[in-house]
């Protein structure tokens, strides 16, 4: 979302960009019809985790659980691949325990793309 010339607020959960989270403000410069990322101008308090769920039948139940813990979840075009926005108000301790338990059982893998908690 454009804020002013060259500044944009990230209004979705980044899937592929490391160290970037929803609501961060970034600087970008125009090159032709596109904008090129230059730097983060202001970090939000949100964190981002990317996750791959191995059994596609588990995606909706995982999404529901993450939402119940205060997170926002977006699915990508790649089946089983989701991005998780973790706002300050999320139940982080429960979230980490849930992610670790599923990882230990071989149900999914995940990575902290932008952790701020």
N, C-alpha and C positions, 0 to 999 in steps of 0.2 A: 504494500500500500504506500503510495507516494506521500511524503510528509511535506517536503519542500525540495527545491532543486538539488538533486544529488543525494538526498536522504530518503530511505525507505524503511518502513516497519515490516518485519517479517510477520505475515498473518496466517501462516500455516506451519505445520511441523516439518522441519527439514529432513528429508530422507538421505541425502547423499553428501551434505556439506558438514564437515567436522567443525566442532567448536561453535556452532550456531544453534540458537533456540528460537522458538516462537516468541514474538514481541521484541526481539532484539532490533535495534536501529542500525542500519548499515549504510555505508557510503558506496556509491557506484557512479561510474562515469559513462556517459552515452557514447556508443561507438556504432554509428549507422543507426539501425532500427533497434538495437539491443543495448542493454546496460551491462557493464562489466563490474563485478564486485571488486571493491578496493580494500575495505576494512570494516570492522565493527566499530561504530561510533558510540553505541551505548548497549551494554548487556542488560537483558531482563533478568529476573530472578528465576526464570524457568530453566528446567533441565530437559535434555533430550536423550532418549534411549532408542536404539534400533533393535528389532527382534525378528528372528526367523522361527516360525512355528512349524515343526516337521510334519505333524498330522493336520492336514487342512480341516478336518472335522473338529479340531479344537479351537480354531481361530475365534469363533463367536463367543465361546465360553471364556476364553482368555481376555478378549476385548471387554466383556461384561465385568469380569473381575477387576481389570485395570481401571475401568470407569468407576467402579464402586470404591476404589482406593483414592479417587479424586483426580485421576489422570484423564487426559484426552488422547484418543487413539485414531490414527488414520491408517487405512490399508493402502498399499501400493498396487501397481499393476502386476507385480510379481506375487503369485499366490503364496500366502503364508508369511509375507514380509510386511511388518507394520512398524510405524514410528510412534513413539509415546512422548507426549508432552507432560512434564511433571511440574505443576505449579507449586508455589511455596506451601499452599494449604494441603497438599497431598499427604497421604499417610506413608511417608518415605520408609520408615522402619518395616512396616508390613509389606510394602512393595518390594523392597530388597529381599526379604525373606521368601516371598512368593516367587520372585525371579530365580533365586538361588535353588529353591526346592525343585522347580521344574527343570532347571538346567542340570542339576545333579541326577535327575531321573531320565535325562536324555530326551526330554520333550521339546526343548528349544535351545537356541543360543541367543545371546544378546550382547550388545556393547554399549558403553556409555559414550555417546557422540559429543555431548556437552553437559557435564555434570557440575552443578552449582549448589549442591546441598552437602 
